[in-house]
Amino acid sequence: MLTVNDPATVAAVTAAFDAYEAALIANDVPALQAFFWDSPEAIRFGVNEQLYGADEIAAFRQNRVINFSQRRGLRTTVTTLGPEIGSVMYEYVSKVSGIERQGRQSQLWTLIDGNWRIVAAHVSLAPFTPPAGPDWTVYLKHAAAAQNLTIEPSHQLGVTRNLEVIARLAGPLLAMELPDETEPAPVFNP
């Protein structure tokens, strides 16, 4: 029977992914190349490129200069299938040409000769639309601190999106003008 998400395997894939991310942010090209399976079967689909095989991936890395120092993760999901296969789905925000964009990265990892290697990867970008009006990220930070709440980083994007929806729904009610002489009812009578 297939073991899904064995804790030791999840921890190993997570550690490999974290090391890959550190190499990406540092633009450590030799380390980045080493994370990919050294095979003509390795695949990396990027935002503007389709790379087939370790040689094409290496050539791409050698010719690419990029600064990911402002990249920040939003959500990481690691799923393992047995002791030798894992997938990582990663959502992040990064500045690309001065514009903040939300990215999605998926990787298929496998254990080859005792080392975790990326067999296939895909990266895509979408425009990142900050909330109109209040900065709900800042509001969430301060509201959580005032209530002594800890909101896990993986949940913060969802909470801020819910705050945006609540604000949009409440907007028409809050915009409704009431005469100055209107008093709140002391007792509700249906």
Secondary structure, 3 states (H helix, E strand, C coil): CCCECCHHHHHHHHHHHHHHHHHHHHCCHHHHHHHECCCCCCEEECCCCEEECHHHHHHHHHCCCCCCCCCEEEEEEEEEECCCEEEEEEEEEEEECCEEEEEEEEEEEEEECCEEEEEEEEEEEEECCCCCCCCHHHHHHHHHHHCCCCCCHHHHHHHHHHHHHHHHHHHHHHHCCCCCCCCCCCCCCC
